[in-house]
Amino acid sequence: MSHDAIESFWREERRYPPPPAFAAQANVRDPAVYDEAARDPEAFWAAEARGLEWMTPFTRGLEWDPPFARWFSDGRLNATVSCLDRHVAAGRGGKVAYVWEGEPGDVRVLTYRELLAEVCRCAHALRRLGVAKGDRVTLYMGQVPEAVVAMLACARLGAAHSVVFGGFSPDALRERIRDSQSRVVVTCDGGWRRGQVVPLKANVDAALAGETPVERVLVVRRVGDAAGAVLEPGRDVWWHEALQGAPEAFPPEPMASEDLLFLLYTSGTTGKPKGIVHSTAGYLVGVASTFRWVFDAKPEDVYWCTADVGWVTGHSYVVYGPLANGATSLLYEGAPDWPRRDRFWDLVARHRATILYTAPTAIRTFMRWGEALPAAHDLSSLRLLGSVGEPINPEAWVWYHRHIGGGRCPVVDTWWQTETGAIVIAPLPGLTECRPGSAARPLPGYAAEVVDEEGRPAAAGAGGFLVLTRPWPSMLRGIHGDPERYRTTYWARFPGKYFAGDGCRRDADGHYWLLGRVDDIMLVAGHNISTMEVESALVDHPEVAESAVVGRTDAVKGQAIAAFVTLKGGVEPTPERAEALRRHVAHKLGAIARPDAVYFTAELPKTRSGKIMRRLLRDIAEGRALGDTTTLADPAVVRELRERYEHA
Ligand code: 6R9
């Protein structure tokens, strides 16, 4: 699309009326809302829930049989009605739901009316393939509009989707298909990533070569001949053929509030992946409300959450949250460095994105590539920046604020998890202060605490464990097929409280500072030191691009600090530099935090969602056999580190 075409396109867009008024709901920009919500959280959430479209209105609020919660359980609804039909019915069918750009540069625009029609056609196709209410369907796709369509089509007919990120291996896919007992898989022939074809269909074939319950596979033709996909007669069918001639209407299946909306697998640090269970109504209330509060999207906003639909961020803030609010989203298929390292800034500038929601790992990568790249583009359309996925170190926060947000956009650091479904802790710009490195306070309706080992409230400023002390609508309902694991993983460490697995500090003003996973807190000579603080001190050094810190067993101190460091382009790793970095940390944090060892590495091992895998680094630092590496984005990174440092 040319610049002019995009400009006139958005002029058109502004004709659409704002989303239906959420009249019954709270104005969260009013500071009194925090107290009101705290006084009667159930009434607060019930008012929010009335902002959805119900087929049978609910009369019950929370039913709490710890640790099992039910919300609005006697109501009936279909999630797609709140996300699609109501906007079309309100005269907003021509409003753009997604502007999608493929990695090669192809652009597709889907209005709410078109998206609803596609979802209905897909629901017909799925039904013809044998999908019925109550089934699970596995989606293994790239970041294409059909992924959103397929998710919503499942919801339309009452089946649950289980999206498996398209970067996972055939083995990981098979394990998730089996656990969810899916009989149908939706995939693409391939996807584009850095100019290469990701062989999605071939991976599905390899996964299905083992024992699975899959009977039918629906295949989107995204790449074409270059993907070399082969369809197995009787099992596989092309998406465009299956949808051809299908009616553009499909009655939304009435679902009970507590019916399963989707499963999403998280790997956790050890063991079998957990199928996190999310309900229909509670989940939708959580994401619809938090999207509205945190991003406060206006009719003219162009919102871009860069997460893949294969992660929870994609589910909540690419699909359900923005759609429930009638927002316009940008969706991008490919890599940030393709064809050049300024692809994101080119996208923001050309599509006039106003809200950007991305991950600290991406921000630190952009820092490494230098500010000249964003500076060469017109990013003046941006008004709000978001961060999610890992603690954002103050250096990256400030860089993001200055070089991407031009110093004028608030940065909202949003803490939440696959299990929480929706954002839990985040500032509300204009209301709560945005401090570099802090996610501010729990949003209205939530209750959090920082506790010590014994579960007692930690003193202000002291590190501890983050717990949520009250059920919330979008909380996970369990782990698929394993209620006992649900109880022991989340509710046993501090009885009656949901333990998030994260370390946290709350300052005297009540602001929360996330310190990373508690497996990442080191105990050095009796002092609690968070890996995050040492990493932040290292990244503060002008020659350091990124770092990951782990504690390794030490006979004297209990744990000693090992730092893995990636230097900025052109900086040579030398023993003198390692020494200078150790001194730098000691200077910033005190001698107790001085790393014992500094390992230089060109890349850090990360999961495919960009989280650093410190567990593997600990294995390396302690010379142990490597644990489970299936979720690694690039296994070569650890192999190389291993070879270099095993005997160090
Ligand atoms: C949404 C998502 C959850 C874990 C969580 C925490 C880390 C996410 C964060 C953050 C500090 C933030 N995390 N957001 N840590 N500040 N703003 O990432 O879900 O993939 O399930 O990961 O991510 O450690 O426990 P998920």
Boltz pocket constraint, residues with backbone or C-beta under 6 A from the ligand:
constraints:
  - pocket:
      binder: B
      contacts: [[A, 266], [A, 312], [A, 313], [A, 387], [A, 388], [A, 389], [A, 390], [A, 391], [A, 392], [A, 413], [A, 414], [A, 415], [A, 416], [A, 417], [A, 418], [A, 419], [A, 425], [A, 439], [A, 500], [A, 501], [A, 502], [A, 514], [A, 515], [A, 516], [A, 517], [A, 609]]
      max_distance: 6.0
